[in-house]
Amino acid sequence: MAITVPVARTWADTDPLNTTNLNVGVRDPIAFALKPPGCALNRTGTLFNLPASSYVAVPLNNAVFNNAGMYSAGNDYIRIQATGLYQITAYAGFDSNATGQRKLGINGDGQYLAEDNRPAISGDATHCTINALVPCTVDMFIRLHVFHTGSAALNINAPKLAVAWHSAL
């Protein structure tokens, strides 16, 4: 269900000062600004095992918070409920393996909106992060994708994806 972004009212001298006008023109925009739509997901339980040379969505399965109905159990995505500019953050750690590249991507309706691409690190996990302002529209599906060019499957540790409404477009 889409959320309407309330707009502060521009008052005219002839506008009646009543509860309807005050609620719609003052209270609702302030309430929205204090608690804008947002959602954060992570993966709990078993590690996600990523085959080599496969760019796939990480099956996130736990809502850390979901204040606007942006996540439904059983889905691996966040569904945008109000058009606007969103702060999107993502993280994934790739198990240690010195071969190839590691990529973390934010996918919106089949298009890559942001990506972190880096060489593998030997002797430690390779950590990828994204922090981007992204224009989003109602009903856009935001997913976390990962990829690596190593020769064997790798575990993905502590994947996270979060969106928070930033402003109108």
Buried (B, 14 or more C-beta within 10 A) or exposed (E): EEBEBBEEBEEEEEEEEEEEEEEBBBEBBEEBEEEBBBBBBBBEEEEBEBEBEEEBBBBBBEBBEBBBEBBEEEBBBBBBBBBBEBBBBBBBBBBBBEBBBBBBBBBBBEEEBBBBEBEBBEEEBBBBEBEBEBEBEBEBBBBBBBBBEBEEEBBBBEBBBBBBBBEEE
